[in-house]
């Protein structure tokens, strides 16, 4: 067991500097990140009991002295923090930073080496800025405006995860390079707002940036509306020659949760949706018509564990029969992991597919990320 000093920085942000600073004092994590999660669970339990003064099972504003980021933990926006909400935030933040740990960085996810990724990832991106709901929102495009292709081009909206941004996401996944070599698609990378953003702030992703996961989760930023505006902007740019009938969306982790939100809200008629290690939040999903959805997950993900019952949200919309049927097994070209592929029998012109990567965690390394890239490009474009 060793003291984790980098936790103190983000612990101090949560709640009121009082609730979480007390949690941060003496917080330890073992070299095994799974054991570390157990440590966090115990610490959260102890701290929650301490601050739930009236012992009613929730923490409210009047039980906390300073509360600048109370809404960050209050996932459903009901102005009360439950123990499960507090632990979900801890697990998400801790594990996002522990994955792929770079010992020279205070961050420890796949996006950890900010300087290197920015220098490698940003040189081929074209940046655009738009205003939405009072925020300065940004997105980046990976495709060259002068690439010679015949006809209109498919558009892939690729959404980064918690703490990510377009530069690092683009460099790690190399979607545009794969598109240029095959289907000729254009890749656009939207940027999330930071958890503390207020109207007028620039939203370019980065540390503590995250997406809405449901209508009640920080509704002021309106991320689905922003994504729709990004797509409309791309359609209006003749230099990219985007086919309006071939627009696809895929997201990673917290970005995958946003994809489910997009799926349920139908802000734009995407041709297909895909989520990688991201689950739906909330039970309400009443879109008008079935559409294809592809879910990819590691079967050993403890950050956002895969659960079959969560697929019921899509299954009901697509009028699918349950349970899913295992249709094939394959080996990943990156690391050789076994991939189990499942399909649901669904309504005409709709599909619901699931691929589970054996032994994989929460986008824990480049092999897992590359496996995801290969699977989603094959599903979307047959590549």
Buried (B, 14 or more C-beta within 10 A) or exposed (E): EEEBEBBBEBBBBBBBBBBBBBBBEEBBBBEEBEEBBEBBBEBBEEBBEEBBEEEEEBBBEEBBEEBEBBBBBBBBEEEBBBBEBBBBBBBBBBBBBBBBBBEEBBBBBBBBBBEEBBEBBBEBBBBBEBEBBEBBBBBBBBBBEEBEBEEBBBBBBBBBBBBBBBBBBBBBBBBBBBBBEEBBBBBBBBBBBBBEBEEEBEBBBBBBBBBBBBBBBBEEBBBBBBBBBBBEBBBEBEEBBBBBEBBBBBBBBBBBBBBBBBBBBBBBEBBBBBBBBBBBBBEEBEEEEBBBBBBBBBBBBEBBBBEEEBBBBBBEBBBBEBEBEEEEEEEBEBBEBBBBBBBBBBBEEBBBBBBBBBEBBBBBBBBBBBBBBBBBBEBBBEB
